[in-house]
Amino acid sequence: ECFPYYSTAKGHWRNSVRHNLSFNDWFHKTEWTRNAVKGHGWMLTEHGKNELCKHRLFDYTKLYHCLSQKEIAYLLINCGLLNVVCKD
């Protein structure tokens, strides 16, 4: 919904993302349950958080131009969600 590419792209992008997450030591797979439905998700490892903080200079204009709903970029920035894992 926020990134229009994924609503029109073929399903192979999911496999590509899953492959990259599983072979990158920045992430680990976690299990979750919502309303009796089990699933999996990905979380940053401590190593991933540290590396992300090293490279956290971010060009917000690129994010803004990728979003279909431009106000979401401001919400992410104002809520601090893009910097949530970094300690100053």
N, C-alpha and C positions, 0 to 999 in steps of 0.2 A: 504494500500500500504506500509506504513512504518512498521506496525506490522503484520506480515504474519498470525498470528493466526486468525485474524478476517476475512480474505478472505476465509478460509476453515471451520470455525466454523459454526454451525447451528445458526439460527436466534434468539434463546432464549437468547443469551447474551445481545441483545439490551434491552429486557424487564428487565433483571436483572440490567443493568446499569440505565435505566430509573427509576426503582423502588428505587434504592439506592440514586439517585440524588433527587428524589421528597421527600424522607423522611429524608434527611440530611439538617440541617439548615446552612450548608456551602454554599449551592447553591440556586439560584432562577431561575425560568423559564422566558425566555424573548421571545418576538416576533421579527421577522425580515422579511424583504421583499427584495428579489433580483430578478431583471428583472420581476417584477409583479408576482412573486411567493412568497406566504407567507409561513412562517415556524416558528419553535421554536428552541431555543437553551438554553444553561445553562450558567450562570455566577456565579462567586464567590460573596458571600455576604461580607460585611465588616468583619463580625465575621469569615467567612471562610478565608479571607485574613490574618487576625490576627493569626488564628490557624495555617495556613500553614506556616507563617513566624516563628512561634515557633518551628516547626518541619522540617525546610527546609534543614537540613543536608541530603544530597542526595548521594546515591551511584551511581555515573555515570557509573560504570562498568556494573551494572544491566541493565540500559537503553541501553547501547551499545550492549549488548548481545541479547536483545529482538528485535532490529531493523534489518530489512532485508537490508536496505541501511545505512551502518555504518556512512557515512559522515553526515547524518542528526543529529546524536548525537552531533557532533562537531558544526554544525550550530546552534543548539538550545542553546548550552553552550556559544558559541562566541557571539551570538546575545543577550544574557541575557534573553531569553524568560523563562527560568526556574526560574529566580529570579525577574521577572518583577513586582510582587505585593509586594515585600518586600522593606522596607526602612531601610537602615543601620544607 
